[in-house]
Amino acid sequence: QVQLEETGGGLVQAGDSLRLSCVASGRHLNAYSMGWFRQAPGKEREWVSTISRSGGGTYYADSVKGRFTISKDNAKNTVFLQMNSLKPEDTAVYYCAAGPVVTREPRHTTYWGRGTQVTVSS
């Protein structure tokens, strides 16, 4: 089993920044693709970003491209999501994801964190 735990969420104003962290236990990060999803109240879970096992490939949803950056530190077994220029529509619970593949489809994710709340006020 792989356990994922997210931290770094909070309440910020539009235009502010946050950095989310996800610490993995059970396997080293180089064994998996890692990613982030988010889910707002009343909405389906939405893919945000993915980073490859090597860290050499990063992918972003159009809604966050240019504002968010995914990265990872394999030595610390941690993946990050740097979120800049936050908008109220970014408000959601953000979930860390891991697996052989992490795609736009949540059903392809093998492991999930419990989530961290990000709230962006106007």
N, C-alpha and C positions, 0 to 999 in steps of 0.2 A: 504494500500500500504506500501511496504517496500522500502526504499531508501538506496542504498549502494554507498559508495564513497571510492575509493582507493587512497592511497598516497604512496610515498616512491620509486617510480621508478627513473631511472636516467641512466647516461652513466658511465660505469665502464670498467675496464680492465679484461681480463680473469684471473680467480683465485680470484677475489675480491668477496665481499659479499654485499648484500642488504637486507633490511627488509621491506617488503610491509605491509601496514596496510589497513584494511577495516572497516570503521565505519558504523554501521547499525542504521537506524532510523525507527520508526513505530512499531517495535516489538523487544522484547528482544531476544538475540541470543539463549537462551535456548529453544526457540520455533522451531528452524530450524537446519537442517544440513547446514554446510557452506563449501565452497570450493573455489578453484582457477582454472581457465582455462587460456590458453594463445593462442594467434593467431599471427603468423608471416605473413609477406606479402606474398600473393599468396598461403597461406595454410589454411586449415580448422581449426576451433577452436579445441584445444587440451586440454583434461582434465589433470590437474596437481596434485591436492590433494583435499581431503575431510576430514573434522573433524565432528564427530557425535555431536548430540545435547548436550550430557553430557560432551563432550570433552574427553571421555575415549577411543574413537576409532579414529585412524588416518590412512589414506590410501594415497598411493603415486603412481604416474605413474613410470614405470621402469626407464624412462629417467632421473628422478630427485631423485630417492630413494637413500638415504645416503648422499645427498647434501642439500636437502630442508627439512624444518620442519614447519608444520602447528600447530598453537596453537590459543587459544582464551581467552579473558577476558570477561566473561559474565557481570560483574559489569560495565565495560566500553563499552559494546556492540561493541567490536572490535575483529576482527580475524586478525591474522598475518601470514605471510609467510616469514620465515627466509631462505634466499637463499645464500648458501656458495659455494665456488669453482665454480663460474659461468663460463660458456663456451659460446663462440660465438653463438652456436646453441640455447642457452636460450633466445636470442634476440627475443622479441615479445611484443605485448600489453598484459598485464596481467589483467584479469577480475575477480573480486570477484563475487561469486555465492551463492545463498541461496534458500532454499526450504524444503518441507517435505522430499525430497530426493535430493541428488546431486550425480550423477553417472558419468560414463565415457561419457555418451551421453548428449551433451549440451541441447537437447530438453527436458530433464527431469528437468532442472533448472527453477525455478519459477521467481526469481529476479536476475537481473544483475546490476553490477556497470558499469560505463562508461569506465573504463580501465585506466591503467597507463603504460607508455612506459618504458621498460627495454631494454637497448642496451649494449651489451657486445662486446668490441673490442678485436682484436687479439693482 
